[in-house]
Amino acid sequence: MSTFLQSIISRKTVVTDPPLATFLFSDTRFSVVWLVVRVLLGLAWLEAGFRKVSDPAWMDTGVALQSFWQRIVVIPEEGRAPITYDWYRNFIQGLLDSGSYVWFAKLIAVGEVLIGVALILGAFVGIAAFLAAFMNWNFIMAGSASTNGLLVIVAIVLVLAWKNAGYIGADFFLLRWLGTPWGRRGEAPPHQTTSQSAAGD
């Protein structure tokens, strides 16, 4: 290893976020905006999930998911196939052949409801938004565009805002219990306290 690389690795450097990124993704004052965003996204997931959990084709037989998978794995003689990547098509085909749609349909339906509830309550928003984005990505990979493109962008933004997106919600207590990214209400962050103390000295 060269001396240059050793000096880079051994030197501790903290790259600070620009003011706008700090305001959007770390400042609790912006949590009001994230409250609206996450509730709207949560309602969308909750509505989609409720439709599935009340449908026997999803919760009992899984035939709804089976028919969807059967349709998207077909490669038409003319035109574009629903699934662009062969590896993903083979993955779906493997799930079809193994009959996994029976339990996978339940997983999708219940998962959508749980994601919706978590986002609305503001509980582990970062994790819920990541799972939402992952599901949207899979829907897009399966050839289902619809609103998934927009929803995945919103979910990714909420992942970036995990520190303050649930501040007005359950994360105010949950993240504090786990090791909060913010101090007690009204308490300045440690670096601000240190700077102010130094200025006073």
URHU-V730218 format. One record per pair of residues at least 12 apart in sequence whose ideal C-beta (glycine too) atoms are under 6 Angstrom apart, sorted by the first residue. I is the first residue (numbers start at 1). GAP is how many residues later the second one is. D is the distance in Angstrom with one decimal. If there is no record, write none. Layout:
((I | GAP | D) (I | GAP | D))
This chain:
((25 | 135 | 5.3) (25 | 136 | 4.7) (26 | 137 | 5.5) (28 | 136 | 5.1) (28 | 139 | 4.8) (31 | 133 | 4.6) (31 | 136 | 3.8) (31 | 137 | 5.0) (34 | 127 | 5.3) (34 | 131 | 3.9) (35 | 133 | 4.7) (38 | 81 | 4.7) (38 | 87 | 6.0) (38 | 120 | 5.8) (38 | 127 | 5.7) (39 | 81 | 5.4) (41 | 78 | 5.6) (41 | 113 | 5.4) (42 | 74 | 4.6) (42 | 77 | 3.2) (42 | 78 | 3.8) (45 | 67 | 5.1) (45 | 70 | 4.7) (45 | 71 | 3.6) (46 | 70 | 3.1) (48 | 64 | 5.2) (49 | 60 | 5.9) (49 | 63 | 3.2) (49 | 64 | 3.5) (49 | 67 | 5.7) (52 | 57 | 3.5) (53 | 56 | 4.7) (58 | 47 | 4.7) (58 | 51 | 4.9) (59 | 47 | 5.8) (62 | 39 | 4.2) (62 | 40 | 4.1) (62 | 43 | 3.7) (65 | 36 | 4.4) (65 | 40 | 4.0) (66 | 35 | 4.2) (69 | 23 | 5.3) (69 | 27 | 5.1) (72 | 70 | 5.3) (72 | 71 | 5.3) (73 | 16 | 5.5) (73 | 19 | 5.5) (73 | 20 | 5.1) (82 | 61 | 3.2) (83 | 60 | 5.5) (88 | 53 | 5.1) (115 | 13 | 5.2) (115 | 16 | 5.7) (115 | 17 | 5.0) (121 | 48 | 5.9) (121 | 49 | 4.9) (122 | 44 | 3.6) (122 | 47 | 1.7) (122 | 48 | 5.0) (122 | 49 | 5.1) (123 | 47 | 3.9) (125 | 33 | 6.0) (125 | 37 | 5.8) (125 | 40 | 4.4) (125 | 41 | 3.9) (125 | 46 | 5.8) (126 | 33 | 5.5) (126 | 36 | 2.8) (129 | 26 | 4.6) (129 | 29 | 3.7) (129 | 30 | 4.7) (130 | 29 | 5.2) (132 | 23 | 4.3) (133 | 19 | 5.1) (133 | 22 | 3.8) (133 | 23 | 5.3) (136 | 12 | 4.5) (136 | 15 | 5.0) (136 | 16 | 3.8) (163 | 18 | 4.3))
